[in-house]
Amino acid sequence: MNTALEQIKTSISKVKELRHLNFLITETFDLAEKQCEEAVKNGKQPFEFVVKDNYAVKDVRMTCASKMLKDFIAPYTATCVQRLVDGGGCLIGKSNMDEFAMGSTCTSGYFGPVKHSIYATNQSFEDEKEGDDDFLIAGGSSGGCAVAVATGVAKCGLASDTGGSARYPAVLNGVYGFKPSYGHLSRHGLVPLANALDTPSIMTKSISDCKHYFDLLKGQDPMDITTLPDNLHSQKFHPMPKNLKELTIGIPKYERTDLLLKDAEEIYQKIINLLISNGVVIKQVLLPNLEYAVNCYSVVVDVEIASNMARFDGIRYGYCINKEQLINDDSFIAYIKRNRSESLGTGVKRRIFAGNYYSLNE
């Protein structure tokens, strides 16, 4: 018990030392210690984890890094969070992010930018800064999760990924970012960005840890009708081969562009060569219209953003102006307009405008 609690307290001490990286929005130290005691009592091995601040945790603030939700307290706990807790997880805190998960730098949130994990160990980078705005980014939108895992504060980061939001900051901070296939993990309690693409995702320091936490998280959830049954693969697909020589992997055939970094392409090719040398059969697959993928993604995501963000009006929850500030002849629409215009960031507004534009009939 003492060893487990000491492990949690060590993680808490690290957070206090690294607050200048700004990777947590809400710290839940007391909750983590309580969960540690419960885990030991139930025969579980406690581990530290952080949760991106677009997941609900009962009686804990959930902000989505936005002024709109800066004081919102979640009334229930997301399924994925609960499954980690049931498996021995101890929640250290809610991690910083781009506002409503819209961004790739982790600098657009209401609570300030997240700094790269390298500042935790290399003072020379801090000394070379030319101002407060001169720093290495953590990547986004799940930058806080990536930094927490990279610095050893957490064994697992529960993030979300719509178009790279977990994988990109993971790459920048030297950890693993895993976006499972759609439907494997429950989205119940995850604030939606674009329902067609949103996927709970995992960040860890090793592949084995990634698999371990995926096994804890996966499975059908009655609260999310898009989740898949556990035995889906045994029903629909051939069993996995017992050795690599029986495995065939398809890789996309593509034209090289300046968008693909040379270093990334070299690593990609090394992995392909490694697989071939171990007997794996590699087949190139032509993906037609790949050049339009990003444009299609942008339209789908922005339209769904415009729809999902309509719920944030300040009437039922979220930022709400003082009614005494209203002029007598102000309409109900004007009231909502002020709530939204004063609490949503520029990037969020831009995506809402774009989504509404794409939805026009003309």
C-alpha positions as CSV (number, residue, x, y, z in Angstrom):
1,M,0.0,0.0,0.0
2,N,2.7,2.5,1.0
3,T,4.7,1.7,-2.1
4,A,1.7,2.3,-4.3
5,L,0.8,5.6,-2.6
6,E,4.4,6.7,-2.7
7,Q,4.4,6.1,-6.5
8,I,1.3,8.4,-6.8
9,K,2.9,11.0,-4.5
10,T,6.0,11.0,-6.6
11,S,3.9,11.7,-9.7
12,I,2.2,14.5,-7.8
13,S,5.5,16.0,-6.9
14,K,6.6,16.0,-10.5
15,V,3.5,17.9,-11.5
16,K,4.3,20.6,-9.0
17,E,7.9,20.9,-10.3
18,L,6.7,21.1,-13.9
19,R,3.8,23.5,-13.6
20,H,5.6,25.9,-15.9
21,L,4.9,23.5,-18.8
22,N,1.2,24.2,-18.2
23,F,0.1,20.7,-19.2
24,L,-2.7,20.3,-16.7
25,I,-5.8,22.5,-16.4
26,T,-7.2,20.9,-13.2
27,E,-5.1,18.9,-10.7
28,T,-6.9,16.0,-8.9
29,F,-4.3,15.0,-6.4
30,D,-6.7,14.1,-3.5
31,L,-8.8,12.0,-5.9
32,A,-5.7,10.2,-7.1
33,E,-4.7,9.2,-3.6
34,K,-8.2,8.1,-2.8
35,Q,-8.4,6.0,-6.0
36,C,-5.0,4.5,-5.1
37,E,-6.3,3.3,-1.8
38,E,-9.4,1.8,-3.5
39,A,-7.3,0.1,-6.1
40,V,-5.1,-1.6,-3.5
41,K,-8.1,-2.6,-1.5
42,N,-9.6,-4.3,-4.6
43,G,-6.4,-6.1,-5.5
44,K,-5.5,-3.9,-8.4
45,Q,-2.0,-2.5,-9.3
46,P,-2.4,1.3,-9.1
47,F,-1.1,3.4,-12.0
48,E,-1.1,7.2,-12.7
49,F,-3.1,8.6,-15.7
50,V,-4.2,11.9,-17.0
51,V,-7.3,12.7,-19.0
52,K,-7.7,15.3,-21.8
53,D,-10.1,18.0,-20.5
54,N,-12.8,17.1,-23.0
55,Y,-13.8,14.0,-21.0
56,A,-16.3,14.1,-18.1
57,V,-15.2,13.1,-14.6
58,K,-18.0,13.3,-12.0
59,D,-17.6,16.3,-9.7
60,V,-14.5,17.5,-11.5
61,R,-14.2,20.6,-13.7
62,M,-14.4,19.9,-17.4
63,T,-13.4,23.0,-19.5
64,C,-12.5,21.8,-23.0
65,A,-9.9,24.6,-22.5
66,S,-12.6,27.2,-23.2
67,K,-13.9,30.2,-21.4
68,M,-17.3,28.9,-22.3
69,L,-16.9,25.9,-19.8
70,K,-14.3,27.3,-17.4
71,D,-16.5,26.7,-14.4
72,F,-18.5,23.6,-15.6
73,I,-18.5,20.6,-13.2
74,A,-19.3,17.3,-14.9
75,P,-22.3,15.4,-13.5
76,Y,-21.1,12.0,-14.5
77,T,-18.0,10.1,-15.5
78,A,-17.0,9.0,-19.1
79,T,-17.0,5.3,-19.7
80,C,-13.3,5.2,-20.7
81,V,-12.3,7.1,-17.6
82,Q,-14.3,4.7,-15.4
83,R,-12.7,1.7,-17.1
84,L,-9.2,3.0,-16.3
85,V,-10.2,3.7,-12.7
86,D,-11.7,0.2,-12.4
87,G,-8.4,-1.2,-13.7
88,G,-6.4,0.5,-11.0
89,G,-6.0,4.0,-12.5
90,C,-5.4,7.0,-10.3
91,L,-6.3,10.3,-12.0
92,I,-3.6,12.9,-11.6
93,G,-5.4,15.7,-13.5
94,K,-7.2,16.9,-16.5
95,S,-4.8,17.8,-19.3
96,N,-4.5,21.0,-21.3
97,M,-5.6,21.1,-25.0
98,D,-6.5,23.3,-27.9
99,E,-9.9,24.9,-27.3
100,F,-12.6,22.3,-27.9
101,A,-9.9,20.1,-29.5
102,M,-9.7,22.4,-32.6
103,G,-6.0,22.9,-33.3
104,S,-2.7,21.2,-33.7
105,T,-0.4,23.3,-31.6
106,C,-1.9,23.3,-28.1
107,T,-1.7,27.1,-28.0
108,S,-5.3,28.2,-28.5
109,G,-6.8,27.2,-25.2
110,Y,-8.2,29.7,-22.7
111,F,-5.7,28.5,-20.0
112,G,-2.6,29.2,-22.1
113,P,-0.2,27.2,-24.2
114,V,1.4,23.9,-23.4
115,K,5.2,23.8,-23.6
116,H,7.2,20.9,-25.1
117,S,8.3,18.2,-22.7
118,I,12.0,19.0,-23.5
119,Y,11.8,22.0,-21.1
120,A,11.4,19.5,-18.2
121,T,15.0,18.3,-18.6
122,N,16.9,20.7,-20.8
123,Q,17.4,24.1,-19.2
124,S,19.5,25.3,-22.2
125,F,16.3,25.5,-24.3
126,E,14.7,27.7,-21.7
127,D,17.7,29.9,-21.5
128,E,17.8,30.5,-25.3
129,K,14.3,31.8,-25.4
130,E,13.9,35.3,-26.8
131,G,10.6,36.1,-25.0
132,D,7.5,34.5,-23.5
133,D,6.1,33.6,-26.9
134,D,9.3,32.0,-28.0
135,F,9.0,28.3,-27.1
136,L,8.8,24.8,-28.7
137,I,5.2,23.7,-29.0
138,A,3.9,20.4,-27.6
139,G,1.6,19.8,-30.6
140,G,-2.1,19.4,-30.4
141,S,-4.8,19.2,-29.8
142,S,-3.9,16.7,-27.0
143,G,-0.6,18.3,-26.1
144,G,-1.1,18.2,-22.4
145,C,-1.5,14.4,-22.4
146,A,1.7,14.0,-24.5
147,V,3.7,16.1,-22.1
148,A,2.4,14.3,-19.0
149,V,3.4,10.9,-20.4
150,A,6.7,12.1,-21.8
151,T,7.8,13.6,-18.5
152,G,6.8,10.5,-16.5
153,V,3.9,12.1,-14.6
154,A,1.5,9.6,-16.1
155,K,1.8,6.0,-17.3
156,C,-1.2,6.6,-19.6
157,G,-2.8,9.6,-21.2
158,L,-6.4,9.3,-22.3
159,A,-6.7,11.6,-25.3
160,S,-9.0,12.0,-28.3
161,D,-8.1,11.9,-32.0
162,T,-10.2,13.2,-34.9
163,G,-7.6,14.1,-37.4
164,G,-4.3,13.5,-35.7
165,S,-5.0,15.2,-32.3
166,A,-3.3,12.4,-30.3
167,R,-0.8,11.0,-32.8
168,Y,0.8,14.4,-33.7
169,P,1.7,15.6,-30.2
170,A,2.8,12.0,-29.3
171,V,5.3,12.2,-32.2
172,L,6.6,15.6,-31.2
173,N,7.2,14.5,-27.6
174,G,8.7,11.0,-28.3
175,V,5.8,8.8,-27.0
176,Y,3.4,6.4,-28.6
177,G,0.0,7.7,-29.7
178,F,-2.6,5.1,-30.7
179,K,-5.9,5.9,-32.4
180,P,-7.9,2.6,-32.4
181,S,-10.3,1.7,-35.1
182,Y,-13.6,3.5,-34.9
183,G,-16.0,1.8,-32.5
184,H,-13.5,0.0,-30.3
185,L,-13.6,2.5,-27.5
186,S,-16.7,4.2,-26.0
187,R,-17.2,7.9,-26.6
188,H,-19.7,8.2,-23.8
189,G,-18.6,11.3,-21.8
190,L,-16.3,12.7,-24.5
191,V,-17.4,16.1,-25.7
192,P,-18.0,15.6,-29.5
193,L,-16.0,17.5,-32.1
194,A,-17.0,15.6,-35.3
195,N,-19.0,12.4,-34.5
196,A,-18.0,10.7,-37.8
197,L,-14.3,10.7,-36.9
198,D,-13.9,11.3,-33.1
199,T,-12.0,8.4,-31.4
200,P,-10.8,8.0,-27.8
201,S,-7.0,7.5,-28.1
202,I,-4.1,6.3,-25.9
203,M,-0.7,7.7,-25.2
204,T,2.0,5.7,-23.5
205,K,5.8,5.3,-23.4
206,S,5.8,1.7,-24.8
207,I,3.9,-0.5,-27.1
208,S,3.2,-3.1,-24.4
209,D,1.7,-0.4,-22.1
210,C,-0.4,0.8,-25.1
211,K,-1.8,-2.7,-25.6
212,H,-2.4,-3.1,-21.8
213,Y,-4.5,0.1,-21.5
214,F,-6.3,-0.6,-24.8
215,D,-7.4,-4.0,-23.3
216,L,-8.7,-2.2,-20.3
217,L,-10.6,0.3,-22.3
218,K,-12.1,-1.6,-25.2
219,G,-15.5,-3.3,-25.4
220,Q,-19.1,-2.6,-26.1
221,D,-20.8,0.1,-24.1
222,P,-24.7,0.4,-23.9
223,M,-24.2,4.2,-23.5
224,D,-22.5,4.4,-27.0
225,I,-24.3,2.6,-29.8
226,T,-21.3,3.0,-32.1
227,T,-19.2,0.6,-30.0
228,L,-18.4,-2.8,-31.4
229,P,-18.9,-6.2,-29.7
230,D,-15.7,-7.8,-28.3
231,N,-16.1,-10.9,-30.5
232,L,-16.5,-8.9,-33.8
233,H,-13.1,-10.0,-35.2
234,S,-13.8,-13.7,-34.6
235,Q,-17.1,-13.3,-36.3
236,K,-16.1,-11.3,-39.4
237,F,-12.4,-11.8,-40.1
238,H,-9.8,-14.5,-40.5
239,P,-7.8,-15.2,-37.4
240,M,-4.4,-13.5,-37.1
241,P,-1.5,-15.6,-38.6
242,K,0.7,-17.4,-36.1
243,N,3.9,-16.1,-37.7
244,L,5.0,-13.2,-39.9
245,K,5.5,-15.2,-43.0
246,E,1.7,-15.8,-43.2
247,L,1.0,-12.1,-42.9
248,T,0.1,-9.8,-45.9
249,I,0.1,-6.0,-45.3
250,G,-1.3,-3.5,-47.8
251,I,0.5,-0.1,-48.0
252,P,-0.9,2.9,-50.0
253,K,0.8,3.8,-53.2
254,Y,1.4,7.5,-53.3
255,E,3.2,10.2,-55.2
256,R,5.9,11.9,-53.1
257,T,5.1,15.5,-52.2
258,D,6.8,18.2,-50.2
259,L,4.2,17.6,-47.4
260,L,5.9,14.4,-46.5
261,L,9.0,15.1,-44.5
262,K,12.1,13.3,-45.8
263,D,12.9,11.9,-42.3
264,A,9.4,10.5,-41.9
265,E,9.6,8.9,-45.4
266,E,13.0,7.3,-44.6
267,I,11.6,5.8,-41.3
268,Y,8.5,4.6,-43.1
269,Q,10.6,2.8,-45.7
270,K,12.9,1.3,-43.1
271,I,9.9,-0.3,-41.4
272,I,8.6,-1.7,-44.7
273,N,12.1,-3.2,-45.4
274,L,12.2,-4.7,-41.9
275,L,8.8,-6.4,-42.4
276,I,9.9,-7.7,-45.8
277,S,13.2,-9.1,-44.3
278,N,11.1,-11.0,-41.7
279,G,8.9,-12.7,-44.4
280,V,5.9,-10.3,-44.4
281,V,4.3,-10.0,-47.9
282,I,3.8,-6.3,-48.8
283,K,1.3,-5.3,-51.4
284,Q,0.9,-1.8,-52.7
285,V,-2.7,-0.6,-52.8
286,L,-3.9,2.2,-55.0
287,L,-6.2,4.7,-53.1
288,P,-8.0,6.8,-55.7
289,N,-8.7,10.4,-55.0
290,L,-6.2,10.5,-52.1
291,E,-5.4,14.1,-53.1
292,Y,-8.9,15.2,-52.0
293,A,-8.7,13.6,-48.6
294,V,-7.8,16.7,-46.6
295,N,-10.4,18.8,-48.3
296,C,-13.1,16.2,-47.7
297,Y,-12.0,15.9,-44.1
298,S,-12.2,19.6,-43.6
299,V,-15.7,19.9,-44.9
300,V,-17.1,16.9,-42.9
301,V,-15.4,18.1,-39.7
302,D,-16.4,21.7,-40.0
303,V,-20.0,20.9,-40.7
304,E,-20.2,18.6,-37.7
305,I,-18.4,21.2,-35.5
306,A,-21.1,23.8,-36.5
307,S,-23.8,21.4,-35.4
308,N,-22.2,20.2,-32.2
309,M,-21.2,23.7,-31.0
310,A,-24.8,24.9,-31.2
311,R,-25.5,23.4,-27.8
312,F,-23.1,25.9,-26.2
313,D,-25.4,28.8,-25.8
314,G,-25.0,29.8,-22.1
315,I,-28.6,29.0,-21.4
316,R,-28.4,25.5,-19.8
317,Y,-24.7,25.5,-18.9
318,G,-21.5,27.4,-19.7
319,Y,-20.6,31.1,-19.8
320,C,-23.5,33.4,-19.4
321,I,-23.4,37.2,-19.3
322,N,-25.1,39.1,-16.5
323,K,-28.7,39.7,-17.6
324,E,-28.5,43.2,-16.2
325,Q,-26.0,44.0,-18.9
326,L,-28.7,43.5,-21.6
327,I,-30.4,46.5,-23.1
328,N,-34.2,46.4,-22.6
329,D,-34.9,45.7,-26.3
330,D,-32.2,43.1,-26.7
331,S,-33.7,39.9,-28.1
332,F,-33.2,36.3,-26.9
333,I,-30.9,35.8,-30.0
334,A,-28.8,38.8,-29.0
335,Y,-28.4,37.3,-25.5
336,I,-27.1,34.0,-27.0
337,K,-24.9,35.8,-29.4
338,R,-23.2,37.7,-26.6
339,N,-22.7,34.5,-24.6
340,R,-21.0,32.8,-27.5
341,S,-19.0,35.8,-28.9
342,E,-17.5,36.6,-25.5
343,S,-16.6,33.0,-24.5
344,L,-15.5,31.2,-27.7
345,G,-12.0,31.7,-29.2
346,T,-11.2,32.9,-32.8
347,G,-10.3,29.4,-34.0
348,V,-13.6,27.9,-32.8
349,K,-15.6,30.7,-34.4
350,R,-13.8,30.3,-37.7
351,R,-14.7,26.5,-37.8
352,I,-18.3,27.3,-36.9
353,F,-18.5,29.9,-39.7
354,A,-16.9,27.5,-42.2
355,G,-19.3,24.6,-41.2
356,N,-22.4,26.8,-41.6
357,Y,-21.1,28.0,-45.0
358,Y,-20.5,24.4,-46.2
359,S,-24.0,23.6,-45.2
360,L,-25.6,26.1,-47.5
361,N,-27.8,24.7,-50.3
362,E,-26.3,27.0,-53.0
